[in-house]
């Protein structure tokens, strides 16, 4: 996993694609939110956001 992050950072640094960082961060946060909310009591409140 750390190699993947290092490779991604190297790609963004070499090609000046720093605008990809916020997009990747938002996608990771949404994915984590979906995974953690599936089996919890907070799920009905999260679904109202979308």
TIKOL-353967 format. One line per field, with one value per residue: residue number from 0; residue in one letter; y, x, z of N, C-alpha, C in turn. Coordinates in nm, 4 decimals. Each point is the difference from the previous one (the first is absolute). Example, Ala and Ser with C-alpha at 12.3 -4.5 7.8 and 13.67 -1.06 7.14 Angstrom:
BEGIN
n (0:1) $
res (A:S) $
nc2 (-0.5690:0.1050) $
nc1 (1.3190:-0.0350) $
nc3 (0.7800:-0.0720) $
cac2 (0.1190:0.1190) $
cac1 (-0.0890:0.0820) $
cac3 (0.0000:0.0060) $
cc2 (0.1200:0.1090) $
cc1 (0.0900:-0.0770) $
cc3 (0.0000:0.0730) $
END
This chain:
BEGIN
n (0:1:2:3:4:5:6:7:8:9:10:11:12:13:14:15:16:17:18:19:20:21:22:23:24:25:26:27:28:29:30:31:32:33:34:35:36:37:38:39:40:41:42:43:44:45:46:47:48:49) $
res (X:X:X:X:X:X:X:X:X:X:X:X:X:X:X:X:X:X:X:X:X:X:X:X:X:X:X:X:X:X:X:X:X:X:X:X:X:X:X:X:X:X:X:X:X:X:X:X:X:X) $
nc2 (-0.1190:-0.0026:-0.1106:-0.0350:0.0400:-0.0628:-0.1026:0.0095:0.0187:-0.0980:-0.0637:0.0378:-0.0327:-0.1108:-0.0203:0.0545:-0.1129:0.1053:0.0355:-0.1119:0.0614:0.1150:-0.0327:-0.0422:0.1088:0.0689:-0.0631:0.0134:0.1253:0.0159:-0.0633:0.0677:0.1083:-0.0451:-0.0336:0.1074:0.0557:-0.0996:-0.0307:0.1293:0.0538:0.0487:-0.1166:-0.0006:0.0493:-0.0954:-0.0870:0.0743:-0.0143:-0.1179) $
nc1 (0.0827:0.1079:0.0312:-0.1274:0.0006:0.1150:-0.0488:-0.1130:0.0685:0.0799:-0.1118:-0.0639:0.1109:0.0183:-0.1308:0.0283:-0.0452:0.0347:-0.0722:0.0705:0.0823:-0.0679:0.0047:0.1242:0.0260:-0.0770:0.0533:0.1170:-0.0301:-0.0521:0.1046:0.0792:-0.0678:-0.0010:0.1275:0.0295:-0.0796:0.0481:0.0818:-0.0155:-0.0287:0.1121:-0.0163:-0.1110:0.0845:0.0860:-0.0988:-0.0364:0.1314:-0.0254) $
nc3 (0.0000:0.0736:-0.0687:0.0118:0.1249:0.0163:-0.0687:0.0680:0.1118:-0.0372:-0.0353:0.1112:0.0634:-0.0709:0.0025:0.1178:0.0522:0.0707:-0.1047:-0.0226:0.0822:-0.0165:-0.1277:0.0101:0.0717:-0.0808:-0.1034:0.0600:0.0297:-0.1203:-0.0499:0.0833:-0.0332:-0.1220:0.0084:0.0692:-0.0896:-0.0715:0.0965:-0.0048:0.1162:-0.0496:-0.0596:0.0719:0.0871:-0.0348:-0.0141:0.1054:0.0140:-0.0508) $
cac2 (0.1190:0.1168:0.0117:0.0599:0.1428:0.0586:0.0063:0.1017:0.1306:0.0198:0.0332:0.1364:0.0935:0.0042:0.0521:0.1209:-0.0295:0.0113:0.0155:-0.1322:-0.0326:0.0147:-0.0949:-0.1305:0.0070:-0.0038:-0.1354:-0.0878:0.0298:-0.0531:-0.1460:-0.0374:0.0282:-0.1053:-0.1266:0.0038:0.0266:-0.1081:-0.0841:0.0739:0.0644:0.1336:-0.0122:0.0804:0.1429:0.0228:-0.0095:0.1238:0.0963:-0.0229) $
cac1 (-0.0827:0.0885:0.0595:-0.1010:-0.0061:0.1247:-0.0063:-0.0986:0.0614:0.1024:-0.0688:-0.0544:0.1119:0.0710:-0.0840:-0.0671:-0.1436:-0.0349:-0.1440:-0.0586:0.0035:-0.1297:-0.0965:0.0312:-0.0338:-0.1462:-0.0436:0.0362:-0.0888:-0.1327:0.0090:0.0088:-0.1297:-0.0934:0.0396:-0.0226:-0.1401:-0.0881:-0.0474:-0.0157:-0.1293:0.0074:-0.0300:-0.1142:0.0343:0.0934:-0.0731:-0.0725:0.0921:0.0066) $
cac3 (0.0000:0.0055:-0.1341:-0.0861:0.0329:-0.0493:-0.1465:-0.0360:0.0275:-0.1021:-0.1256:0.0083:0.0070:-0.1276:-0.1077:0.0503:0.0075:0.1407:0.0117:0.0237:0.1432:0.0671:-0.0554:0.0585:0.1426:0.0141:-0.0335:0.1114:0.1129:-0.0293:0.0085:0.1412:0.0602:-0.0412:0.0625:0.1443:0.0323:-0.0413:0.1087:0.1247:0.0238:-0.0571:-0.1425:-0.0487:-0.0018:-0.1095:-0.1253:-0.0238:-0.0592:-0.1427) $
cc2 (0.1256:0.0202:0.0668:0.1513:0.0718:0.0131:0.1074:0.1400:0.0316:0.0370:0.1438:0.1039:0.0156:0.0672:0.1229:-0.0157:0.0070:0.0190:-0.1336:-0.0336:0.0216:-0.0984:-0.1378:-0.0023:-0.0097:-0.1397:-0.0990:0.0227:-0.0529:-0.1528:-0.0483:0.0230:-0.1087:-0.1318:-0.0007:0.0179:-0.1164:-0.0785:0.0742:0.0605:0.1393:-0.0001:0.0805:0.1488:0.0327:-0.0003:0.1268:0.1075:-0.0126:-0.0099) $
cc1 (0.0873:0.0687:-0.0966:-0.0092:0.1248:0.0015:-0.0973:0.0556:0.1087:-0.0599:-0.0496:0.1124:0.0693:-0.0821:-0.0806:-0.1520:-0.0482:-0.1510:-0.0690:-0.0099:-0.1346:-0.1056:0.0204:-0.0383:-0.1517:-0.0526:0.0320:-0.0898:-0.1416:-0.0024:0.0053:-0.1327:-0.1007:0.0322:-0.0330:-0.1470:-0.0921:-0.0568:-0.0240:-0.1394:-0.0038:-0.0444:-0.1223:0.0310:0.0949:-0.0734:-0.0804:0.0900:0.0019:-0.1384) $
cc3 (0.0000:-0.1344:-0.0979:0.0232:-0.0504:-0.1516:-0.0471:0.0227:-0.1035:-0.1344:0.0017:0.0008:-0.1347:-0.1090:0.0400:0.0008:0.1445:0.0208:0.0227:0.1491:0.0691:-0.0516:0.0627:0.1474:0.0208:-0.0322:0.1121:0.1212:-0.0227:0.0068:0.1434:0.0703:-0.0339:0.0695:0.1488:0.0369:-0.0332:0.1178:0.1289:0.0118:-0.0595:-0.1464:-0.0447:-0.0070:-0.1137:-0.1337:-0.0282:-0.0610:-0.1524:-0.0571) $
END
